[in-house]
Amino acid sequence: MKNLLIVLLLASLGSFCKGEVLSADAENSESVVENINGWVKNAEYVKGYLFDYRKDEFRPLLKDGKLHPGLVESYTRRLNVEQYTKLLSAITGKHESHGGILCHYPHHGFVFYDKNHRALGFIDVCFLCTTTSQRPMEGLSTYWDLEALKLLVEELKLPNFANLEQWSNFFRDAQQEKVPKIKKSKQAHGERR
């Protein structure tokens, strides 16, 4: 019996590593609601992103097949089957309204890709404003479980921010890291050796 369980575990890991469709695996899970369809259902894999919306303020996370210019590459995460299941549970099914204010400055997003690595659609979320968006518009719930999404973001080790100042400081610092630092010479300007 123990050997059978090990074989089944290895087989399931092997199929995931071969790139089996995530939604097919997730559909078999009791924690995912049955109403996933269309672009979400056809996902081969999903990546989580952190981005600075200010790089192009009114541009969505994904436009014409290209990711937002404010993307922070070092914070790109590919979701495993368990994480994908958590994501689906948070964005499908019935959830209570989370309110939200009249802003949407997202910094976290998820893009759903097909087996040919083409983006099928995306979702993004602004935890500070408690607002969300998605493209295409169909296939998901009106309200999402923002607490579950926050937990998933933490699990993926994507930074989350308590306020706008913390958020701005993070992206300012991330931008400064991209700028090459000029090494100061030990020799004072104008001195000769």
Secondary structure as UniProt FT lines:
FT   HELIX           2..17
FT   TURN            18..19
FT   HELIX           22..27
FT   TURN            30..31
FT   TURN            34..35
FT   HELIX           38..41
FT   STRAND          45..51
FT   HELIX           53..56
FT   TURN            57..58
FT   STRAND          62..63
FT   TURN            64..65
FT   STRAND          66..67
FT   TURN            69..70
FT   HELIX           73..75
FT   STRAND          77..78
FT   HELIX           81..91
FT   STRAND          108..113
FT   TURN            115..116
FT   STRAND          119..126
FT   TURN            127..130
FT   STRAND          131..135
FT   HELIX           146..155
FT   TURN            156..157
FT   HELIX           164..178
FT   TURN            189..190
//
